[in-house]
Amino acid sequence: MWRAFIHLRMVPAPGRRAYLGPAPKVFGLEHITLRNNFRVGEGLWLHAISQYLAFTYQPHIEIGENFSASDHLHIACCNKITIGSNVLMGSKIHITDHSHGIYTGEGQSSPYEAPFDRKLGSSGPVTIGDNVWIGDNVVVLPNTSIGSGSIIGANSVVAKNIPSNVIAVGNPARVVKIWNDKESRWLSV
């Protein structure tokens, strides 16, 4: 396992490779685990939030081997985000496990409180399986999972769990095709 950064550049261990495009912003390194062959384009924002205002959190971000993303990937975590191996992501993707404010249960945020001043609330972690492809401009919201082998179409919003080996599109993302092992092809739902 390798997690070393110098001046926001990763320094790989022997036999390991990594590439960060221009202008990366990485915060909370002690809460981030990146596996071998991590590649991202320009404008990465990788943020494990252990403190926000007076509130503290226990974030954990883990990204598997052979991860590749285009420009302007934003991952923000105050709880847990896990991304598997062999994942490919397009540009302008936002993955988060929280929101500014708490809107269910006890201690809900008031609309009279400035959003910036609200406690970060997480309804649950985000999990993305192995061999997932996520298209441009996708948003992945808290308390969701994307199963291994799935594809999320461009401009989709993942607001609920997506099973393995499906193609999902839209806002909210919904399954439109399922991989059929017997026929070795994608079938429309």
C-alpha positions as a Markdown table, in Angstrom:
| # | Residue | x | y | z |
|---|---|---|---|---|
| 1 | Met | 0.0 | 0.0 | 0.0 |
| 2 | Trp | 1.3 | 3.4 | -0.9 |
| 3 | Arg | 0.1 | 6.9 | 0.2 |
| 4 | Ala | 3.1 | 9.3 | -0.1 |
| 5 | Phe | 2.6 | 12.8 | -1.5 |
| 6 | Ile | 5.2 | 15.5 | -2.0 |
| 7 | His | 3.9 | 18.9 | -3.0 |
| 8 | Leu | 0.6 | 17.3 | -4.0 |
| 9 | Arg | 2.5 | 14.8 | -6.3 |
| 10 | Met | 2.4 | 11.1 | -5.5 |
| 11 | Val | 5.7 | 9.4 | -5.1 |
| 12 | Pro | 5.3 | 5.7 | -6.0 |
| 13 | Ala | 7.1 | 2.9 | -4.2 |
| 14 | Pro | 9.3 | 0.7 | -6.4 |
| 15 | Gly | 7.1 | -1.1 | -9.0 |
| 16 | Arg | 4.2 | 1.3 | -8.5 |
| 17 | Arg | 2.9 | 4.0 | -10.9 |
| 18 | Ala | 0.8 | 7.1 | -10.5 |
| 19 | Tyr | 0.0 | 10.2 | -12.4 |
| 20 | Leu | -1.7 | 13.4 | -11.2 |
| 21 | Gly | -2.6 | 16.0 | -13.8 |
| 22 | Pro | -2.1 | 19.8 | -13.2 |
| 23 | Ala | -3.6 | 21.6 | -10.3 |
| 24 | Pro | -4.5 | 18.8 | -7.9 |
| 25 | Lys | -6.0 | 19.5 | -4.5 |
| 26 | Val | -5.6 | 16.7 | -2.0 |
| 27 | Phe | -6.6 | 17.0 | 1.7 |
| 28 | Gly | -6.6 | 14.5 | 4.5 |
| 29 | Leu | -3.8 | 12.2 | 3.2 |
| 30 | Glu | -3.8 | 10.2 | 6.4 |
| 31 | His | -7.3 | 9.1 | 5.6 |
| 32 | Ile | -6.7 | 8.1 | 1.9 |
| 33 | Thr | -5.5 | 4.8 | 0.6 |
| 34 | Leu | -4.6 | 4.6 | -3.1 |
| 35 | Arg | -3.5 | 1.4 | -4.8 |
| 36 | Asn | -1.1 | 0.9 | -7.7 |
| 37 | Asn | -1.6 | 2.6 | -11.1 |
| 38 | Phe | -3.7 | 5.6 | -10.0 |
| 39 | Arg | -4.1 | 8.1 | -12.9 |
| 40 | Val | -6.2 | 11.3 | -13.0 |
| 41 | Gly | -6.3 | 14.3 | -15.3 |
| 42 | Glu | -6.3 | 18.0 | -14.5 |
| 43 | Gly | -8.1 | 19.5 | -11.5 |
| 44 | Leu | -8.4 | 16.6 | -9.1 |
| 45 | Trp | -10.1 | 17.5 | -5.8 |
| 46 | Leu | -9.7 | 14.6 | -3.3 |
| 47 | His | -10.9 | 15.6 | 0.2 |
| 48 | Ala | -11.1 | 13.4 | 3.3 |
| 49 | Ile | -12.7 | 15.7 | 5.8 |
| 50 | Ser | -11.6 | 15.1 | 9.3 |
| 51 | Gln | -12.7 | 18.5 | 10.6 |
| 52 | Tyr | -15.3 | 21.0 | 9.3 |
| 53 | Leu | -15.8 | 24.1 | 11.5 |
| 54 | Ala | -16.1 | 22.8 | 15.1 |
| 55 | Phe | -17.2 | 19.3 | 14.0 |
| 56 | Thr | -14.9 | 16.2 | 13.6 |
| 57 | Tyr | -15.3 | 13.2 | 11.4 |
| 58 | Gln | -13.5 | 9.8 | 10.7 |
| 59 | Pro | -13.3 | 9.8 | 6.9 |
| 60 | His | -11.8 | 7.0 | 4.9 |
| 61 | Ile | -11.2 | 7.0 | 1.1 |
| 62 | Glu | -9.9 | 3.8 | -0.6 |
| 63 | Ile | -9.3 | 3.5 | -4.3 |
| 64 | Gly | -8.3 | 0.2 | -5.9 |
| 65 | Glu | -5.7 | -0.6 | -8.5 |
| 66 | Asn | -5.7 | 0.6 | -12.2 |
| 67 | Phe | -7.9 | 3.6 | -11.5 |
| 68 | Ser | -8.2 | 6.2 | -14.2 |
| 69 | Ala | -10.2 | 9.4 | -14.5 |
| 70 | Ser | -10.2 | 12.4 | -16.8 |
| 71 | Asp | -10.3 | 16.0 | -15.7 |
| 72 | His | -12.0 | 17.6 | -12.7 |
| 73 | Leu | -12.8 | 14.6 | -10.5 |
| 74 | His | -14.1 | 15.7 | -7.1 |
| 75 | Ile | -14.3 | 13.1 | -4.3 |
| 76 | Ala | -15.4 | 14.5 | -0.9 |
| 77 | Cys | -15.7 | 12.2 | 2.1 |
| 78 | Cys | -16.5 | 12.6 | 5.8 |
| 79 | Asn | -17.6 | 9.0 | 6.3 |
| 80 | Lys | -16.4 | 6.3 | 3.8 |
| 81 | Ile | -15.9 | 6.1 | 0.1 |
| 82 | Thr | -14.6 | 2.8 | -1.4 |
| 83 | Ile | -13.8 | 2.5 | -5.2 |
| 84 | Gly | -12.7 | -0.9 | -6.6 |
| 85 | Ser | -10.1 | -1.9 | -9.1 |
| 86 | Asn | -10.1 | -1.3 | -12.8 |
| 87 | Val | -12.5 | 1.7 | -12.6 |
| 88 | Leu | -12.7 | 4.2 | -15.4 |
| 89 | Met | -14.2 | 7.7 | -15.0 |
| 90 | Gly | -14.9 | 10.5 | -17.4 |
| 91 | Ser | -14.6 | 14.2 | -16.7 |
| 92 | Lys | -16.5 | 16.5 | -14.2 |
| 93 | Ile | -17.6 | 13.7 | -11.8 |
| 94 | His | -18.6 | 14.4 | -8.2 |
| 95 | Ile | -18.7 | 11.6 | -5.6 |
| 96 | Thr | -19.7 | 12.5 | -2.1 |
| 97 | Asp | -20.9 | 10.7 | 1.1 |
| 98 | His | -22.3 | 13.8 | 2.8 |
| 99 | Ser | -24.3 | 17.1 | 2.4 |
| 100 | His | -24.1 | 20.5 | 4.1 |
| 101 | Gly | -26.7 | 19.9 | 6.8 |
| 102 | Ile | -28.7 | 17.1 | 8.4 |
| 103 | Tyr | -32.3 | 16.6 | 7.1 |
| 104 | Thr | -33.6 | 13.5 | 8.8 |
| 105 | Gly | -33.8 | 12.2 | 12.3 |
| 106 | Glu | -32.6 | 14.2 | 15.3 |
| 107 | Gly | -30.8 | 17.6 | 15.2 |
| 108 | Gln | -31.9 | 18.6 | 11.7 |
| 109 | Ser | -30.4 | 21.7 | 10.1 |
| 110 | Ser | -32.5 | 24.8 | 10.0 |
| 111 | Pro | -33.2 | 26.7 | 6.8 |
| 112 | Tyr | -32.3 | 29.9 | 8.7 |
| 113 | Glu | -28.7 | 28.6 | 9.2 |
| 114 | Ala | -26.3 | 29.5 | 6.4 |
| 115 | Pro | -25.5 | 26.2 | 4.5 |
| 116 | Phe | -21.8 | 26.9 | 5.0 |
| 117 | Asp | -22.3 | 26.8 | 8.8 |
| 118 | Arg | -24.3 | 23.6 | 8.9 |
| 119 | Lys | -22.8 | 20.4 | 10.2 |
| 120 | Leu | -21.9 | 17.9 | 7.5 |
| 121 | Gly | -24.4 | 15.0 | 7.5 |
| 122 | Ser | -23.8 | 11.6 | 6.0 |
| 123 | Ser | -26.7 | 9.2 | 5.4 |
| 124 | Gly | -24.2 | 6.4 | 4.6 |
| 125 | Pro | -21.0 | 5.4 | 2.7 |
| 126 | Val | -20.5 | 5.2 | -1.1 |
| 127 | Thr | -19.2 | 1.9 | -2.6 |
| 128 | Ile | -18.2 | 1.5 | -6.2 |
| 129 | Gly | -17.3 | -2.0 | -7.3 |
| 130 | Asp | -14.6 | -3.4 | -9.7 |
| 131 | Asn | -14.6 | -2.8 | -13.5 |
| 132 | Val | -17.1 | 0.1 | -13.3 |
| 133 | Trp | -17.2 | 2.8 | -16.0 |
| 134 | Ile | -18.7 | 6.1 | -15.1 |
| 135 | Gly | -19.4 | 8.7 | -17.9 |
| 136 | Asp | -18.9 | 12.4 | -17.9 |
| 137 | Asn | -20.8 | 14.8 | -15.5 |
| 138 | Val | -22.1 | 12.0 | -13.2 |
| 139 | Val | -22.9 | 12.7 | -9.6 |
| 140 | Val | -22.8 | 9.9 | -7.0 |
| 141 | Leu | -24.7 | 10.7 | -3.8 |
| 142 | Pro | -24.4 | 9.4 | -0.3 |
| 143 | Asn | -25.6 | 6.0 | 0.9 |
| 144 | Thr | -25.3 | 4.4 | -2.6 |
| 145 | Ser | -23.4 | 1.6 | -4.2 |
| 146 | Ile | -22.6 | 0.8 | -7.8 |
| 147 | Gly | -22.1 | -3.0 | -8.4 |
| 148 | Ser | -19.1 | -4.4 | -10.2 |
| 149 | Gly | -19.1 | -4.5 | -14.0 |
| 150 | Ser | -21.7 | -1.7 | -14.3 |
| 151 | Ile | -21.8 | 1.4 | -16.5 |
| 152 | Ile | -23.2 | 4.7 | -15.5 |
| 153 | Gly | -24.2 | 6.9 | -18.5 |
| 154 | Ala | -23.1 | 10.5 | -18.8 |
| 155 | Asn | -25.0 | 13.2 | -16.9 |
| 156 | Ser | -26.6 | 10.6 | -14.5 |
| 157 | Val | -27.3 | 11.1 | -10.8 |
| 158 | Val | -26.8 | 8.0 | -8.7 |
| 159 | Ala | -29.3 | 8.4 | -5.9 |
| 160 | Lys | -29.9 | 4.7 | -5.1 |
| 161 | Asn | -28.1 | 1.4 | -5.3 |
| 162 | Ile | -27.2 | 0.2 | -8.8 |
| 163 | Pro | -26.7 | -3.6 | -9.1 |
| 164 | Ser | -23.7 | -5.4 | -10.7 |
| 165 | Asn | -23.4 | -5.9 | -14.5 |
| 166 | Val | -26.0 | -3.3 | -15.6 |
| 167 | Ile | -26.1 | -0.1 | -17.6 |
| 168 | Ala | -27.9 | 2.8 | -15.7 |
| 169 | Val | -28.7 | 6.2 | -17.0 |
| 170 | Gly | -30.7 | 9.3 | -16.0 |
| 171 | Asn | -31.6 | 11.5 | -13.1 |
| 172 | Pro | -32.1 | 9.5 | -10.9 |
| 173 | Ala | -30.1 | 6.8 | -12.6 |
| 174 | Arg | -32.1 | 3.7 | -13.5 |
| 175 | Val | -31.2 | 0.4 | -15.1 |
| 176 | Val | -31.8 | 0.3 | -18.8 |
| 177 | Lys | -29.7 | -2.8 | -19.8 |
| 178 | Ile | -28.6 | -6.0 | -18.0 |
| 179 | Trp | -25.7 | -8.3 | -19.0 |
| 180 | Asn | -26.9 | -11.8 | -19.8 |
| 181 | Asp | -24.1 | -14.3 | -19.2 |
| 182 | Lys | -25.9 | -17.1 | -21.1 |
| 183 | Glu | -26.2 | -15.0 | -24.3 |
| 184 | Ser | -23.0 | -13.0 | -23.7 |
| 185 | Arg | -24.7 | -9.7 | -24.5 |
| 186 | Trp | -26.5 | -6.7 | -23.0 |
| 187 | Leu | -30.3 | -7.0 | -22.9 |
| 188 | Ser | -32.7 | -4.1 | -22.6 |
| 189 | Val | -34.9 | -4.0 | -19.5 |
